[in-house]
Amino acid sequence: MRDLAEGVARFRRDVFPAKADLFARLATDHTPHTLFVGCSDARVVPELICGCEPGELFVVRTAGNLVPAHTPGADGVAASIEYAVSVLGVREVVVCGHSACGAMTALAEGHDLAGAPAVAGWLRHADASAARVPRPATVDALVRANVRAQLASLATHPSVARALAEGTLRLRGWFFDIPTGTVEELDS
């Protein structure tokens, strides 16, 4: 296992000095242009994929890049979406699915999740995705359908619906292929 303390030391020694001016500006300026909704998968690194610097993306990561439809009440995903759109004023939202997604693999292959009830409950947010693809579904087909379903779910959030109606926000769906590094833009 890699020692995280060594990584922090390397950041302080090699990375931070080269970007000190950027971090000084970011200390008082938080104006990301894009909300990036991606999977929690460690192989999917939004800033690396997009070639972005710190401060350019507001990132929400969930298992399966799932975005629950808007409901009243406290919800961390909804709060992050609302903050990005209404407070930070992002102009674009990207929902990014990826190849070999564990969440979508579990759904496509009908894995028994009895030992992971929180995961099973969370994956119910992908029911609409599973309904969009014929059975048996390939994982990649389900991932693509899931991205489209999450875009629809995003539009149920009042801040997103308002910004879409005003023409100040664009929604995009991506499929990231891990072994090739390609990003496919999906139609909604």
Number of C-alpha atoms within 10 A of each C-alpha: 3 6 7 9 9 10 11 12 11 12 13 12 11 11 12 13 12 12 12 11 11 15 15 10 11 13 10 8 11 14 16 19 18 23 25 23 28 25 24 18 18 6 10 20 14 19 16 9 12 12 8 11 12 13 19 17 23 24 21 21 20 15 17 27 26 30 27 18 17 15 11 6 8 8 11 10 18 21 13 15 26 17 16 27 25 15 11 17 18 23 18 18 25 19 27 31 32 26 19 16 22 16 23 28 19 16 21 20 12 9 11 10 14 9 8 9 10 10 14 17 11 15 18 14 19 25 12 16 21 21 13 16 17 10 9 9 16 14 21 19 17 26 31 27 21 30 31 24 25 27 22 16 17 23 17 16 19 17 19 22 14 16 18 15 10 9 10 14 18 14 18 17 23 22 19 20 16 14 8 7 9 12 17 15 14 15 10 15
